Amino acid sequence: MPSSLIAEGVSLSIRSRWLLREVSFSVEPGEVIALVGPNGAGKSTMLRALAGDLTLTNGRVVLDGRNIDQYPPRDLALKRAVLPQQTVLQFAFSVREVVEMGRGPRHIIDNDGVVDASLRRTDSYDIADRIYPSLSGGEQARVTLSRVLAQQTPILLLDEPTASLDLHHQQMVMEVARELAMAGASVVVILHDLNLAATYADRIGIMREGRLVTIGTPWETCTEALLTEVFECEIAVAQHPIRDCPLVIPMAKSADIRMDVERIAGAAGRNGAR
């Protein structure tokens, strides 16, 4: 069943330092929201707040009309699944056992079918019998995503799910996010790749210094002036040559490289306009 998630004036202060300041937005069923911003902007903290893992200083997170801190742990685990930046497991669990952990809150049969489907969706089925700590960082990331998928929740909160993946699997992760949204799920994903965000997200939320600077469609948020200001480096934005979305291009400081980048950006814009 689709679920709604709303942040209302979410603020968090630790030792007199504000990690989040008055962040408000809603996550609707059927959409992918990408949170982007420089390091230390508060993206991961915001995701943890949405997950109900933090005690807020001010504001609240509302899940299906109820304050998220009022949910018992098992009920919350049936509502939302969280993919952290890193999952550290030192014990010799197999890949399959790690994914089966996602079935824990449900206590139902047919776990094997769900686990198998989740492993296949992340290209992890062939490594199902391997020991999790022996995997590469990218393999571990895919297995952890399989665990999240096996949880079968209407809300998914993904913290940098593409960070350690190759290009093929980066695309795979974002395609999975889009497919889940098309099936009615609500997806919030933290990304550093602005082009992945522009390509796959319905809305992009840009964060800086604990604040939500803006949230809107890729075309509304990916402007040269705003991105240049937030990321403190000059950024060009062109029409993607194939997709109806922005193409974000960081500009180099070297004059020769800048000329090449400007030429590529101009060509992309011309091709997109055809």
Protein Blocks (a to p, Z undefined) as FASTA:
>chain_A
ZZddddehiacdeehiafbghiacdddehiacddeddehilmmmmmmmmnopaccfbdcd
deehiafklpcfklmmmmpccddfbdcdfbfcdfklmmmmmmmmnopghklmmmmmmmmm
nopmmmmmpcfklpcfklmmmmmmmmmmmnopabdcdehkllmpcfklmmmmmmmmmmmm
mnopacddddfblklmmmmpmbdcddeehiafbgcdfklmmcfklmmmmnopacdddddf
kbgcdddddddfblklmmmmmmmmmmmmmmmmZZ
